[in-house]
Amino acid sequence: MHKLKERLSSRTDEPPQQPDKPFQAVVNKVDHQQQAASAHAPPLQAPIELHVYKEGALYGKDDIITGADKQQMQYYLHFPLKFFSGRWELSLRRGGPQGPEICQILKGGSWSNSFELHWTSTGAVTPVQQMGTFRLRYEFPASQETYCWKSDSWLSSGYQFSLYKSSEVDLPEGQRTTIARWSTSIGFTKDGTLQVNPAFSYELELILATALGLEERSRERRERRR
C-alpha cells in the first residue's frame, strides 16, 4: 500500500484534457430576456472525473482509480490473471486494494461477449449485454431505466464511448442526455478517463463498473485485430 501511495505522489501525468464534447446545453435561439436571466444563473457544474491508471506490476492488470487531482486513490480494481481462458473475475474496491468490495465484474470464457456485475452488499446482479456486432454497444439496467454505452464513431470505435439512456440513444445527438463518457488512453501507464454528468452522481459506481468492463472488452477486441 505504501508503494502505491509513492507511485501516485510521484506521477507526472499529462495535463488534464478538455472533454471532446463538454456537457452543456445547446441553445439555438435566445431572446434578450433569456440572455439577461442566464447572466445571473449559476455556472454549469463540471463533470465528475476519474482517471484509471495501471497499478504498475510488470505482468499485472490491476488498476488504481483517482479523482480529478490524479493523486488520491478513490477505487482499486483487482484483476487476477487467467491466461488463455478469457474469463474475468474482477473485484472493484473502494479506497484501495484492501478497501471494501463494491462489486465483482464477471465474464465467462472467450465465447462470451457480455458480462455481469455482482454487487457484494446486496447480492444483486446487473447484466451488461452486448447489443452491437461491428461497433461496441452495451446495455444495462439502471435505477430507473436502461442505459447504453455506444462508441462515438467508426473511427473512434474501441477507444471513445458515450453513455446514454437507451430510449434516446438513436435520437439526433442534440436530443440525447449524455450521462458519461469514456476515453481510452494511448500509453503504457494509463487505461483511460471517465467523465460523469454530475446529475447522475448517485449512480457513479454503477457507471464506473460498466465502463471498466467496457474498456476490458474493447482491449480484447483491439488485441485480436493486431
N, C-alpha and C positions, 0 to 999 in steps of 0.2 A: 504494500500500500504506500510506503514511504517513497519507493521508486516511482510509482505512478504520479505522486504529487510533484516530485522533482521534474519529471518529464513534462508535466503540464506547465509548471512555472518557468521552464527554460524554453518553451516553444516560441519560435519566431515564425509565426504563421503569416500568410498573405493578408493584406488589409481587407477589412470587411467589404464584400461585394454588394453592389446595389442589386436588388431583385430585377430580373428581366422585365417583369410586368408587375409593378407595385400594386398593392391592394388599395384601390381608390375608386371613387365613383366617377363615371364618365358622363358629363353633362353637356349636351349639345346646345341648348338654348337656355340662357339665364337672363331674366329681366333685371332692371335696376334694383327693384325691391329685394329680389333674391340675392343679388350681389351684396347689398348692404347687410342683409341678415347673415350671410356666410362670413362676412368680415368679423362678426362677433361670435361665430361658432367656435367651439373648442377644436383644437387640431386633431387630425386623424391619428389614431394610435398606430405605432409601428408594429409590424408583425413580430410574433414571438419567434426567436431564432435559436436553433440548436445546431451545434457542429459535431459531426461524428468522425472521430479520429481512430485510426488503428492503434491498438494498445502498445505495440512495439516489439512483441516477441518475434523471433526470427520466422517461425513457421505458424504462429498463432493467428487466429482470426477474430480475437476479442476486440471490442470497441469501447472507447471512452467517449462519453457524450457530454459536452459542455454547453453552457448558455452562450449568450452573445459576447461575453467577455473572453471566451475561448480559454479560460483558465479553470474556473470552478467546475468540478465534476458533478453533474446532476444525475446521470444514469450510467449504467455499465451493462454492456451486452456480452454475455459469456457464450462462446461459440465453440463447443467441443468438436475437434476434427474427426470426421468419419470418412476415411479415404475410400473412394470408388463407389460408395453406396448411394450418394445423392440425397441422403436423409439429413434433416435438420432436427436438432433438439436444442434450440437456443433459449437462453434464460435472460430476461430483461430485469435488471435490478435497480432500485432507487438509491442514489447516493454513492455507490461504489461497488466493488466486487463482492463485498461481504454484506451489502445492504439487503433490505427485504425484497424478496422476489415479487415482481408485479405480475408477470405472465411468462409462459413458455410459448415460443413460436415454433411450431412443429410442421414438418413436411415429410411425406413418405419418400420412396425411392426416386430414382431418376425418371420414372414414368409419370410421376405426379407433378402437375403444374400449379395446383392450388396449395394453400397452406391454411393452418388454423392457429388461433390464439387461445390458449388455455389459461384463464385468469385464476391466479393462485388463491386469492381471498374468497372467491365465491364459487369456484368450480365451473363457472360458465364457459362456454366455448363460442368463439366468434369465427365462422368460416370466412375465408377470403378467397373468392372464386375467380379464376381467370375467365374472362369473357371474350377476349380477342385472340386471334391466331397469329397474325403478322405483326401487329402492334400491341404491346402490352397494355392490358386493360383489366383491372381487378375491382370487383365489387364486394362490399361487406356491410352488414347491418350496423347502424349506429344507434344512438339512444332514441331518435325519433323517426328516422328514415334511413334509406340505403345510400351509401356514398360510393363514389367510383374514382379510382386512380386511373388517369389516362395520360399517355405520352403526349407531349406538347406538339410534336410534328414528326413527319417521317425522318427528317434529318437528325432530330434530337432523340429519336426513339431509342430507349435504353439508357438515356442519360438525364433527361429532364421530364418531370411529370407534374401534373396538377391534379388536385383532389376537388371534385365537385359533388353536388347532390346528383344522384342517378337520374332523378326526374328532370334535371336541367342539362345533363352532360351533352346532349345533342342539339341544344339551342345555340344560336349565334353567341359568340364569346362574350359580347357585351351584356347578354341577358343571363349569364350564369353567376352563381355565387361561388367565388373562389375560396375554398376552405383552407388549402395548404398547397405548398409547392416543395418539390424535392429536386435538388440539382446534384448530380454525381460529380465528384472532383476528379480531375485528371492528375494523379500524383500517387506517391507511394505511402504517404503518411495520413491521408485523409480520405474517407469514403464519400462524404458529401455534406450538404447543408439542408436543413429542413426549416421552412418558414411557415408559420401557422397564423391564420387570421385570428386576432385576439377575441373576436366574437365567439370563437369555438374553443376557447382555452379550457373549458370544462371537459373536453374530450381529448386533451393533449396527449395523454399516454396511449389511448387507442390509436390516434393518428400516428404517433411515433412508432408504435409496434408494427403497424401495417406498412409504414414507409421503410422500416428496416428489412422486413420480409420482401417488399417490392425490390429494394436495391439488391438483395441477395439473388433473387430470381433474374434480375437484369444482368448481374455479373455472370451468372451461369450461362445465359444466352450469349453474352459478349465473348466469353471464352470459347464457346462452341464454334463461333464464327471465325476464330483466328486460324 
